[in-house]
Amino acid sequence: MLLEGLHLPLTTPFYPDGRLNLHKLEQNVAAYSKTPVSAIAVLSRNGEPTMLSDEETRQTLRAAVEAAAPEKVMLAGVSRDSVRETVAIADQAAALAYDAVLVAPPSLLQAADSARQSKELLIYFQAIADRAALPIVLDGTAVALPVEMVIELAAHPRILGLVDGQPTAERIAHLKQATAGIKREVTVTPVFAAVTGRMQTSQEAASMLSVKTLVGGGPALTVLPAAPTIKTRTKVVGFQILSGKTSSMLDALLAGAVGAMPAFAACAPQATYEVIAAWKDGDRALAEEKQERLQSAARYLEEEIGVAAIKFGCDLNGYFGGLPRLPLLPPGGEDRTQIELLLQGLRN
């Protein structure tokens, strides 16, 4: 699966009384599907995944993927503390036609400050990659995964890449150099965009016509279309790295990252995408200008406050943010005023 471009980490909407608001979730996904984002990540760290029950997790995953445009790569956040439960949710995501799963370190191993814990964390990722029905993307947005561990995991054929929460140029360059020998073939469109499983399913469905449509009744008939709905080709990629932070996004791209998944993208997808678009066009000066426009707002919302500020930013920019789930608190009056000022020039 191709992971290039802007990956949008979806927020999870709630009613004021804390209930899951699936209607607003569907509206957000439909709206994001009209933006130039390449992928939508459901229940990443930005989606408050630990706040949801298992049933709410299933409902959220189903509602999001059903509302998404077929050409958007869909990533499911599935992390649980045990391998068994993580694999179970990953398999549910596969049944819903997700393209890959995001796996973060379990809560009891996030520090990994001993040789034993580092080994356990390594085994956690390897066991999930071995058993899950979908390929995995390592989620290092909350805790930076040790470079040597990432290099070892990159060799696993079902581990596609990393979302790095500390994407310094030096770290990205080291990872790229150490994983340079990894080459994988992925399916893409003629313009080198990702081909999702849902796109292929849609093509297969388009080839099925009903005899009833043709002659007024009878069983289903498979009819070969005159030409395929989508044309595909292949592309060779390496271990794919995404920047998980807006403030260092351009540095990471210049060092070898293939895209980004910053929390800030949820409230300003167009402005965030413009950095990647300028970089892809080879216009470094414009990319630096676009990045500079984001810096103050992204640092304040993404790094100083977090998901509650991102949700308020969504409300300001035409998406539904709403309140976070307790114990997280919404921004206070001063913070709201500051966020409004910072986002004035970043409307979508």
GULORO-309284 format. One record per residue (C-alpha): residue in three letters; residue number from 1; x, z, y. Coordinates in steps of 0.02 Angstrom, whole numbers, always signed. Example, Ala and Ser with C-alpha at 12.3 -4.5 7.8 and 13.67 -1.06 7.14 Angstrom:
2
SITE | kolgu | keke | X | Z | Y
SITE | ALA | 1 | +615 | +390 | -225
SITE | SER | 2 | +684 | +357 | -53
# end
This chain:
348
SITE | kolgu | keke | X | Z | Y
SITE | MET | 1 | +0 | +0 | +0
SITE | LEU | 2 | +64 | -50 | +171
SITE | LEU | 3 | +72 | +98 | +293
SITE | GLU | 4 | +125 | +9 | +452
SITE | GLY | 5 | +45 | +36 | +623
SITE | LEU | 6 | -57 | +176 | +697
SITE | HIS | 7 | -138 | +297 | +574
SITE | LEU | 8 | -275 | +400 | +656
SITE | PRO | 9 | -292 | +581 | +596
SITE | LEU | 10 | -480 | +610 | +601
SITE | THR | 11 | -555 | +771 | +668
SITE | THR | 12 | -699 | +853 | +574
SITE | PRO | 13 | -858 | +880 | +679
SITE | PHE | 14 | -963 | +1037 | +664
SITE | TYR | 15 | -1130 | +1091 | +736
SITE | PRO | 16 | -1122 | +1236 | +861
SITE | ASP | 17 | -1170 | +1355 | +721
SITE | GLY | 18 | -1021 | +1297 | +616
SITE | ARG | 19 | -1112 | +1182 | +494
SITE | LEU | 20 | -1030 | +1018 | +447
SITE | ASN | 21 | -1095 | +875 | +556
SITE | LEU | 22 | -1085 | +721 | +445
SITE | HIS | 23 | -1187 | +613 | +565
SITE | LYS | 24 | -1058 | +631 | +704
SITE | LEU | 25 | -919 | +606 | +578
SITE | GLU | 26 | -994 | +439 | +528
SITE | GLN | 27 | -1015 | +389 | +711
SITE | ASN | 28 | -833 | +430 | +749
SITE | VAL | 29 | -768 | +332 | +600
SITE | ALA | 30 | -875 | +181 | +646
SITE | ALA | 31 | -809 | +190 | +825
SITE | TYR | 32 | -628 | +209 | +770
SITE | SER | 33 | -651 | +60 | +654
SITE | LYS | 34 | -673 | -48 | +809
SITE | THR | 35 | -504 | +6 | +879
SITE | PRO | 36 | -336 | -72 | +830
SITE | VAL | 37 | -287 | +75 | +717
SITE | SER | 38 | -222 | +22 | +547
SITE | ALA | 39 | -280 | +174 | +450
SITE | ILE | 40 | -389 | +328 | +460
SITE | ALA | 41 | -332 | +492 | +384
SITE | VAL | 42 | -475 | +605 | +331
SITE | LEU | 43 | -443 | +792 | +313
SITE | SER | 44 | -264 | +785 | +369
SITE | ARG | 45 | -204 | +940 | +461
SITE | ASN | 46 | -301 | +878 | +613
SITE | GLY | 47 | -463 | +886 | +512
SITE | GLU | 48 | -460 | +1075 | +483
SITE | PRO | 49 | -458 | +1049 | +293
SITE | THR | 50 | -433 | +1232 | +248
SITE | MET | 51 | -593 | +1274 | +341
SITE | LEU | 52 | -700 | +1172 | +220
SITE | SER | 53 | -774 | +1219 | +52
SITE | ASP | 54 | -746 | +1104 | -97
SITE | GLU | 55 | -922 | +1034 | -78
SITE | GLU | 56 | -895 | +1004 | +109
SITE | THR | 57 | -731 | +917 | +66
SITE | ARG | 58 | -822 | +798 | -51
SITE | GLN | 59 | -958 | +765 | +78
SITE | THR | 60 | -831 | +731 | +214
SITE | LEU | 61 | -728 | +612 | +108
SITE | ARG | 62 | -883 | +516 | +55
SITE | ALA | 63 | -960 | +503 | +229
SITE | ALA | 64 | -797 | +445 | +310
SITE | VAL | 65 | -753 | +308 | +186
SITE | GLU | 66 | -931 | +240 | +184
SITE | ALA | 67 | -930 | +225 | +374
SITE | ALA | 68 | -758 | +143 | +387
SITE | ALA | 69 | -728 | -43 | +405
SITE | PRO | 70 | -660 | -118 | +243
SITE | GLU | 71 | -497 | -173 | +322
SITE | LYS | 72 | -447 | +3 | +376
SITE | VAL | 73 | -329 | +92 | +257
SITE | MET | 74 | -409 | +258 | +209
SITE | LEU | 75 | -302 | +411 | +172
SITE | ALA | 76 | -379 | +569 | +100
SITE | GLY | 77 | -306 | +741 | +132
SITE | VAL | 78 | -317 | +828 | -37
SITE | SER | 79 | -194 | +972 | -30
SITE | ARG | 80 | -234 | +1132 | -123
SITE | ASP | 81 | -117 | +1270 | -179
SITE | SER | 82 | -123 | +1218 | -361
SITE | VAL | 83 | -75 | +1052 | -437
SITE | ARG | 84 | -234 | +1055 | -542
SITE | GLU | 85 | -353 | +1067 | -394
SITE | THR | 86 | -255 | +944 | -288
SITE | VAL | 87 | -261 | +814 | -426
SITE | ALA | 88 | -447 | +845 | -450
SITE | ILE | 89 | -484 | +805 | -267
SITE | ALA | 90 | -366 | +657 | -272
SITE | ASP | 91 | -463 | +587 | -418
SITE | GLN | 92 | -625 | +610 | -321
SITE | ALA | 93 | -546 | +514 | -177
SITE | ALA | 94 | -500 | +375 | -297
SITE | ALA | 95 | -681 | +365 | -357
SITE | LEU | 96 | -733 | +345 | -175
SITE | ALA | 97 | -613 | +198 | -153
SITE | TYR | 98 | -481 | +282 | -44
SITE | ASP | 99 | -314 | +193 | -39
SITE | ALA | 100 | -195 | +341 | -49
SITE | VAL | 101 | -192 | +529 | -29
SITE | LEU | 102 | -100 | +643 | +92
SITE | VAL | 103 | -17 | +791 | +8
SITE | ALA | 104 | +56 | +935 | +109
SITE | PRO | 105 | +155 | +1084 | +42
SITE | PRO | 106 | +45 | +1222 | -30
SITE | SER | 107 | +27 | +1377 | +78
SITE | LEU | 108 | +130 | +1488 | -37
SITE | LEU | 109 | +278 | +1367 | -35
SITE | GLN | 110 | +282 | +1309 | +145
SITE | ALA | 111 | +437 | +1408 | +187
SITE | ALA | 112 | +530 | +1356 | +28
SITE | ASP | 113 | +672 | +1470 | +84
SITE | SER | 114 | +749 | +1497 | -87
SITE | ALA | 115 | +818 | +1383 | -221
SITE | ARG | 116 | +675 | +1433 | -336
SITE | GLN | 117 | +541 | +1394 | -207
SITE | SER | 118 | +623 | +1228 | -164
SITE | LYS | 119 | +619 | +1181 | -348
SITE | GLU | 120 | +436 | +1233 | -361
SITE | LEU | 121 | +392 | +1129 | -208
SITE | LEU | 122 | +482 | +978 | -280
SITE | ILE | 123 | +388 | +998 | -444
SITE | TYR | 124 | +223 | +1017 | -349
SITE | PHE | 125 | +242 | +845 | -270
SITE | GLN | 126 | +310 | +762 | -426
SITE | ALA | 127 | +172 | +831 | -537
SITE | ILE | 128 | +36 | +770 | -419
SITE | ALA | 129 | +116 | +598 | -406
SITE | ASP | 130 | +125 | +589 | -596
SITE | ARG | 131 | -56 | +639 | -625
SITE | ALA | 132 | -162 | +585 | -476
SITE | ALA | 133 | -263 | +425 | -484
SITE | LEU | 134 | -198 | +368 | -314
SITE | PRO | 135 | -23 | +351 | -241
SITE | ILE | 136 | +28 | +489 | -122
SITE | VAL | 137 | +99 | +504 | +53
SITE | LEU | 138 | +197 | +662 | +89
SITE | ASP | 139 | +124 | +760 | +236
SITE | GLY | 140 | +261 | +849 | +331
SITE | THR | 141 | +167 | +874 | +494
SITE | ALA | 142 | +150 | +1063 | +478
SITE | VAL | 143 | +315 | +1100 | +392
SITE | ALA | 144 | +467 | +986 | +397
SITE | LEU | 145 | +513 | +941 | +219
SITE | PRO | 146 | +700 | +957 | +179
SITE | VAL | 147 | +786 | +788 | +194
SITE | GLU | 148 | +867 | +797 | +22
SITE | MET | 149 | +700 | +837 | -58
SITE | VAL | 150 | +618 | +689 | +29
SITE | ILE | 151 | +758 | +574 | -31
SITE | GLU | 152 | +732 | +630 | -210
SITE | LEU | 153 | +543 | +612 | -199
SITE | ALA | 154 | +558 | +439 | -119
SITE | ALA | 155 | +622 | +372 | -285
SITE | HIS | 156 | +457 | +413 | -370
SITE | PRO | 157 | +360 | +249 | -391
SITE | ARG | 158 | +194 | +329 | -338
SITE | ILE | 159 | +258 | +413 | -179
SITE | LEU | 160 | +237 | +285 | -41
SITE | GLY | 161 | +305 | +373 | +111
SITE | LEU | 162 | +312 | +522 | +228
SITE | VAL | 163 | +222 | +578 | +385
SITE | ASP | 164 | +362 | +672 | +471
SITE | GLY | 165 | +322 | +813 | +591
SITE | GLN | 166 | +502 | +819 | +657
SITE | PRO | 167 | +543 | +635 | +673
SITE | THR | 168 | +707 | +640 | +768
SITE | ALA | 169 | +806 | +479 | +775
SITE | GLU | 170 | +946 | +557 | +674
SITE | ARG | 171 | +830 | +621 | +538
SITE | ILE | 172 | +737 | +455 | +522
SITE | ALA | 173 | +899 | +356 | +519
SITE | HIS | 174 | +968 | +470 | +382
SITE | LEU | 175 | +811 | +450 | +277
SITE | LYS | 176 | +810 | +261 | +300
SITE | GLN | 177 | +992 | +245 | +251
SITE | ALA | 178 | +974 | +358 | +99
SITE | THR | 179 | +819 | +266 | +36
SITE | ALA | 180 | +878 | +90 | +77
SITE | GLY | 181 | +886 | +44 | -106
SITE | ILE | 182 | +700 | +74 | -133
SITE | LYS | 183 | +604 | -90 | -131
SITE | ARG | 184 | +419 | -109 | -172
SITE | GLU | 185 | +301 | -257 | -167
SITE | VAL | 186 | +134 | -232 | -78
SITE | THR | 187 | -15 | -346 | -53
SITE | VAL | 188 | -48 | -402 | +126
SITE | THR | 189 | -152 | -528 | +220
SITE | PRO | 190 | -77 | -692 | +287
SITE | VAL | 191 | -39 | -600 | +450
SITE | PHE | 192 | +45 | -457 | +355
SITE | ALA | 193 | -92 | -327 | +376
SITE | ALA | 194 | -134 | -210 | +233
SITE | VAL | 195 | -257 | -265 | +100
SITE | THR | 196 | -366 | -118 | +51
SITE | GLY | 197 | -457 | -89 | -111
SITE | ARG | 198 | -623 | -99 | -19
SITE | MET | 199 | -579 | -271 | +48
SITE | GLN | 200 | -547 | -331 | -130
SITE | THR | 201 | -708 | -251 | -190
SITE | SER | 202 | -804 | -339 | -51
SITE | GLN | 203 | -729 | -504 | -106
SITE | GLU | 204 | -782 | -475 | -285
SITE | ALA | 205 | -958 | -429 | -228
SITE | ALA | 206 | -967 | -587 | -123
SITE | SER | 207 | -940 | -689 | -281
SITE | MET | 208 | -1096 | -614 | -363
SITE | LEU | 209 | -1258 | -705 | -326
SITE | SER | 210 | -1427 | -665 | -398
SITE | VAL | 211 | -1527 | -795 | -492
SITE | LYS | 212 | -1679 | -721 | -405
SITE | THR | 213 | -1605 | -783 | -241
SITE | LEU | 214 | -1588 | -956 | -317
SITE | VAL | 215 | -1738 | -979 | -430
SITE | GLY | 216 | -1851 | -831 | -399
SITE | GLY | 217 | -1803 | -711 | -538
SITE | GLY | 218 | -1689 | -675 | -685
SITE | PRO | 219 | -1527 | -581 | -721
SITE | ALA | 220 | -1373 | -576 | -611
SITE | LEU | 221 | -1262 | -730 | -618
SITE | THR | 222 | -1077 | -736 | -579
SITE | VAL | 223 | -1039 | -886 | -469
SITE | LEU | 224 | -861 | -930 | -423
SITE | PRO | 225 | -849 | -954 | -235
SITE | ALA | 226 | -784 | -1118 | -168
SITE | ALA | 227 | -642 | -1025 | -84
SITE | PRO | 228 | -586 | -843 | -89
SITE | THR | 229 | -654 | -730 | +47
SITE | ILE | 230 | -480 | -666 | +88
SITE | LYS | 231 | -310 | -741 | +57
SITE | THR | 232 | -166 | -627 | +13
SITE | ARG | 233 | +21 | -632 | -2
SITE | THR | 234 | +153 | -503 | -44
SITE | LYS | 235 | +280 | -410 | +60
SITE | VAL | 236 | +429 | -306 | +8
SITE | VAL | 237 | +435 | -134 | +90
SITE | GLY | 238 | +544 | +19 | +70
SITE | PHE | 239 | +502 | +203 | +80
SITE | GLN | 240 | +383 | +204 | +228
SITE | ILE | 241 | +402 | +337 | +363
SITE | LEU | 242 | +272 | +379 | +495
SITE | SER | 243 | +301 | +485 | +650
SITE | GLY | 244 | +187 | +636 | +653
SITE | LYS | 245 | +219 | +680 | +834
SITE | THR | 246 | +176 | +583 | +992
SITE | SER | 247 | +320 | +646 | +1099
SITE | SER | 248 | +453 | +571 | +983
SITE | MET | 249 | +352 | +424 | +918
SITE | LEU | 250 | +452 | +285 | +1000
SITE | ASP | 251 | +620 | +362 | +952
SITE | ALA | 252 | +560 | +369 | +772
SITE | LEU | 253 | +503 | +187 | +776
SITE | LEU | 254 | +669 | +130 | +848
SITE | ALA | 255 | +760 | +227 | +712
SITE | GLY | 256 | +663 | +145 | +570
SITE | ALA | 257 | +489 | +221 | +557
SITE | VAL | 258 | +354 | +92 | +520
SITE | GLY | 259 | +212 | +178 | +612
SITE | ALA | 260 | +141 | +342 | +672
SITE | MET | 261 | +6 | +469 | +636
SITE | PRO | 262 | +5 | +587 | +786
SITE | ALA | 263 | -140 | +707 | +815
SITE | PHE | 264 | -159 | +643 | +993
SITE | ALA | 265 | -217 | +473 | +929
SITE | ALA | 266 | -388 | +547 | +887
SITE | CYS | 267 | -432 | +567 | +1071
SITE | ALA | 268 | -333 | +419 | +1141
SITE | PRO | 269 | -315 | +287 | +1005
SITE | GLN | 270 | -295 | +138 | +1121
SITE | ALA | 271 | -163 | +218 | +1232
SITE | THR | 272 | -66 | +277 | +1078
SITE | TYR | 273 | -78 | +107 | +995
SITE | GLU | 274 | -6 | +22 | +1149
SITE | VAL | 275 | +162 | +106 | +1117
SITE | ILE | 276 | +168 | +34 | +941
SITE | ALA | 277 | +107 | -136 | +999
SITE | ALA | 278 | +245 | -149 | +1130
SITE | TRP | 279 | +375 | -93 | +1002
SITE | LYS | 280 | +315 | -223 | +876
SITE | ASP | 281 | +328 | -356 | +1011
SITE | GLY | 282 | +508 | -307 | +1041
SITE | ASP | 283 | +473 | -254 | +1220
SITE | ARG | 284 | +568 | -90 | +1228
SITE | ALA | 285 | +545 | -66 | +1415
SITE | LEU | 286 | +357 | -81 | +1401
SITE | ALA | 287 | +355 | +33 | +1248
SITE | GLU | 288 | +452 | +165 | +1345
SITE | GLU | 289 | +332 | +148 | +1491
SITE | LYS | 290 | +181 | +168 | +1376
SITE | GLN | 291 | +262 | +317 | +1289
SITE | GLU | 292 | +298 | +402 | +1454
SITE | ARG | 293 | +114 | +390 | +1502
SITE | LEU | 294 | +69 | +492 | +1349
SITE | GLN | 295 | +202 | +626 | +1356
SITE | SER | 296 | +126 | +762 | +1466
SITE | ALA | 297 | -48 | +749 | +1392
SITE | ALA | 298 | +12 | +738 | +1213
SITE | ARG | 299 | +128 | +887 | +1227
SITE | TYR | 300 | -8 | +994 | +1305
SITE | LEU | 301 | -147 | +948 | +1185
SITE | GLU | 302 | -48 | +919 | +1026
SITE | GLU | 303 | +90 | +1048 | +1037
SITE | GLU | 304 | +32 | +1187 | +1154
SITE | ILE | 305 | -151 | +1206 | +1101
SITE | GLY | 306 | -187 | +1101 | +947
SITE | VAL | 307 | -344 | +1036 | +864
SITE | ALA | 308 | -465 | +1124 | +983
SITE | ALA | 309 | -388 | +1029 | +1130
SITE | ILE | 310 | -388 | +866 | +1032
SITE | LYS | 311 | -574 | +889 | +1000
SITE | PHE | 312 | -609 | +920 | +1184
SITE | GLY | 313 | -508 | +764 | +1223
SITE | CYS | 314 | -619 | +667 | +1102
SITE | ASP | 315 | -772 | +726 | +1197
SITE | LEU | 316 | -696 | +662 | +1359
SITE | ASN | 317 | -651 | +493 | +1286
SITE | GLY | 318 | -814 | +442 | +1204
SITE | TYR | 319 | -792 | +516 | +1031
SITE | PHE | 320 | -874 | +673 | +965
SITE | GLY | 321 | -755 | +820 | +959
SITE | GLY | 322 | -862 | +974 | +973
SITE | LEU | 323 | -804 | +1148 | +931
SITE | PRO | 324 | -674 | +1197 | +802
SITE | ARG | 325 | -726 | +1314 | +663
SITE | LEU | 326 | -692 | +1498 | +687
SITE | PRO | 327 | -569 | +1580 | +697
SITE | LEU | 328 | -505 | +1434 | +803
SITE | LEU | 329 | -567 | +1445 | +982
SITE | PRO | 330 | -613 | +1305 | +1103
SITE | PRO | 331 | -509 | +1280 | +1261
SITE | GLY | 332 | -549 | +1398 | +1404
SITE | GLY | 333 | -593 | +1347 | +1581
SITE | GLU | 334 | -414 | +1323 | +1643
SITE | ASP | 335 | -363 | +1228 | +1489
SITE | ARG | 336 | -515 | +1115 | +1501
SITE | THR | 337 | -475 | +1074 | +1682
SITE | GLN | 338 | -295 | +1036 | +1637
SITE | ILE | 339 | -345 | +925 | +1491
SITE | GLU | 340 | -467 | +829 | +1603
SITE | LEU | 341 | -327 | +797 | +1729
SITE | LEU | 342 | -202 | +743 | +1596
SITE | LEU | 343 | -323 | +621 | +1515
SITE | GLN | 344 | -384 | +539 | +1675
SITE | GLY | 345 | -271 | +389 | +1655
SITE | LEU | 346 | -290 | +378 | +1467
SITE | ARG | 347 | -474 | +336 | +1448
SITE | ASN | 348 | -524 | +222 | +1305
# end
